[in-house]
Amino acid sequence: MPRTILLRGLSLAAVSLMLAAAGTATPPVTINGGGAVSPQQDLSAANNPATGAPRSEFSTFNAGSSSVQFGTYWATNSGVAQNAFLRNDLTCLIDASTSANGGSCIGPVGGTNTVHYVASDATLTGLQISS
C-alpha cells in the first residue's frame, strides 16, 4: 500500500545544515509528528535495550545529530494525522494517541505544537489542499 509523508517547511537536511552553520549551542530543535500505526516500528522503535544501538530511522538520525532531534512518533490513524497536519496542531495527534481530552484537538497551533510531518495511508484531497 502506498504511503504518503507530508512535510511542513524545510527538509530536515536543510534545517540540519542551517543549524550546523550557525554553530549555536542551543538545545536541539524537536521535529514533531506521527500518523499511521503501520510505519511506527520502522520509524521510531526504541534503541536495542541490550546494546543501546539504534533500531529505527529516528533513533539512527538522533544518534548522529545534536542540533535536530525527532520527538515522539504519535501513532494514530491517517485521518487524525491529516487533520493535525492541516491544522498544524500537535495536540490532535497526542490526544488521539493517549485518549486525553476525549481525543480532541485543543491547540494552540504552531510554535511548540507545530506538526512537521505525518505519515498517512491516504493522500490529501483536492479540497483539503485548496482550503
C-alpha positions in Angstrom: 0.0 0.0 0.0 1.4 3.4 -0.9 2.3 5.7 2.0 2.2 9.5 1.9 4.5 11.6 4.0 3.5 15.2 4.4 6.3 17.6 5.3 6.0 21.2 6.6 8.6 23.7 5.6 12.2 23.0 5.1 13.7 19.5 4.7 15.4 18.0 7.7 18.7 18.2 5.8 18.3 21.9 5.2 17.4 22.5 8.9 20.5 20.5 10.0 22.8 22.4 7.7 21.5 25.8 8.8 21.9 24.9 12.4 25.3 23.5 11.9 26.4 26.5 10.0 25.1 28.8 12.8 27.3 27.0 15.3 25.0 27.8 18.2 24.9 25.9 21.4 21.2 25.9 21.7 19.0 22.9 22.6 18.1 20.7 19.7 15.1 21.5 17.6 12.5 18.9 18.0 10.7 17.6 14.9 7.1 16.7 15.8 4.7 14.3 14.0 3.1 11.0 13.8 0.3 9.3 11.9 -0.4 5.8 10.7 0.3 3.0 13.0 2.0 0.7 10.5 5.3 2.6 10.0 5.7 3.3 13.7 8.1 0.5 14.4 10.4 1.3 11.4 10.4 5.0 12.2 10.6 5.2 15.9 11.4 1.9 17.6 13.5 2.3 20.8 17.2 1.6 20.8 18.2 -2.0 21.5 18.0 -2.4 25.3 21.0 -4.7 25.5 23.4 -2.7 23.4 21.9 0.8 23.1 22.3 0.5 19.3 19.7 2.4 17.2 17.0 0.2 15.7 14.9 2.7 13.8 15.2 5.6 11.3 14.6 8.2 14.0 17.0 6.8 16.6 19.7 6.4 14.0 19.2 10.1 13.0 19.0 11.3 16.6 22.3 9.4 17.4 24.1 11.4 14.8 22.6 14.8 15.2 22.9 17.2 18.1 21.0 20.1 16.5 17.8 18.4 15.3 16.0 15.5 17.0 12.9 13.6 16.2 10.5 13.6 19.1 7.8 11.0 19.9 6.0 9.5 16.9 2.4 9.8 17.8 0.7 6.7 16.2 -3.0 7.4 15.5 -4.6 6.9 12.1 -4.4 8.6 8.7 -7.4 10.8 9.2 -6.2 12.2 12.5 -2.7 12.7 11.1 -4.0 14.7 8.1 -6.2 16.8 10.4 -3.3 17.5 12.7 -1.1 18.5 9.8 -3.7 20.7 8.1 -4.5 22.4 11.5 -0.8 22.5 12.5 -1.8 21.3 15.9 0.3 18.5 17.6 -2.4 18.1 20.3 -4.6 16.4 17.7 -2.0 13.6 17.4 -1.2 13.5 21.2 -4.8 13.5 22.3 -5.9 10.9 19.8 -2.9 8.7 20.8 -3.3 9.0 24.5 -7.1 9.5 24.7 -6.5 12.7 26.6 -9.2 15.5 26.3 -11.5 13.0 24.7 -9.2 12.8 21.7 -9.9 16.4 20.8 -7.5 18.9 19.3 -7.1 21.6 21.9 -4.4 23.8 20.4 -2.7 26.2 20.4 -1.5 25.8 16.8 2.1 26.2 15.7 5.0 27.0 17.9 5.9 24.0 20.1 2.7 22.4 18.7 3.9 22.6 15.1 3.3 19.4 13.2 6.4 19.0 10.9 5.4 15.7 9.2 2.8 13.0 9.2 2.6 9.5 7.7 -0.7 8.6 6.1 -2.1 5.8 4.1 -4.2 8.3 2.1 -3.3 11.3 0.0 -4.9 14.7 0.6 -7.9 15.5 -1.5 -8.1 18.5 -3.8 -10.5 20.2 -1.4 -8.1 19.7 1.5 -5.2 21.1 -0.4 -7.1 24.1 -1.8 -8.5 25.1 1.6 
